[in-house]
Amino acid sequence: MWGTDVYTNDSAMCTAGVHAAMITTQYGGTFTIQILAAQSSYRGSKRNGVTTSSYGPWQCSYRFVPTVRR
């Protein structure tokens, strides 16, 4: 897993979803991602019990799209 808010496209999406607080390991959930172009770097961090690593340039990435709950 590489990145924070923007993740490399080879990062596990469900684990990244927990990291980004989009879903939980206990209840799961659904989310929407947006595919992004290459980034020059990715910053790692620890959130919600998940640690991601930093990484240099990578050709494709994604981010989570905030969902409006009604």
C-alpha positions in Angstrom: 0.0 0.0 0.0 1.4 3.3 -1.1 -0.1 6.8 -0.6 -2.4 8.9 1.5 -5.6 10.4 0.0 -4.1 9.4 -3.5 -2.9 5.8 -3.7 -0.9 3.9 -6.4 -3.2 1.8 -8.5 -1.6 -1.4 -7.3 -2.6 -0.6 -3.7 -5.4 -2.9 -2.3 -8.6 -0.8 -2.6 -10.4 -2.2 0.4 -7.5 -1.7 2.7 -7.0 1.8 1.3 -10.7 2.3 1.9 -10.2 1.6 5.6 -7.2 3.8 5.7 -9.2 6.7 4.1 -12.2 6.0 6.5 -14.5 5.1 3.6 -15.3 1.7 5.0 -14.5 -0.3 8.1 -13.0 -3.8 8.5 -16.0 -4.7 10.8 -18.9 -3.6 8.6 -17.4 -3.1 5.1 -19.2 -0.7 2.9 -19.2 0.7 -0.6 -17.2 3.5 -2.2 -16.4 5.1 -5.5 -13.0 5.8 -6.8 -11.6 8.2 -9.4 -8.7 7.0 -11.6 -6.0 9.6 -11.7 -2.9 10.1 -13.8 0.7 9.5 -12.7 1.8 11.2 -9.6 5.4 12.3 -8.9 5.3 10.9 -5.4 3.0 9.3 -2.8 3.2 10.0 0.9 2.7 7.2 3.4 0.9 7.6 6.8 -0.9 5.7 9.5 -4.7 6.0 9.7 -7.5 3.9 11.1 -5.1 1.1 12.0 -3.6 0.9 8.5 -0.1 2.0 7.6 0.8 2.9 4.1 4.3 3.6 2.7 5.7 6.5 0.7 6.7 5.9 -2.9 8.2 7.8 -5.8 6.7 8.2 -9.2 4.1 5.7 -10.4 2.1 5.6 -13.6 -1.4 5.4 -12.4 -3.3 6.2 -9.2 -6.7 6.5 -7.6 -8.5 8.5 -4.9 -11.8 8.0 -3.1 -14.8 10.2 -4.2 -16.7 11.5 -1.2 -20.2 10.1 -1.0 -23.2 12.3 -0.1 -25.4 10.4 2.4 -29.1 11.1 2.5 
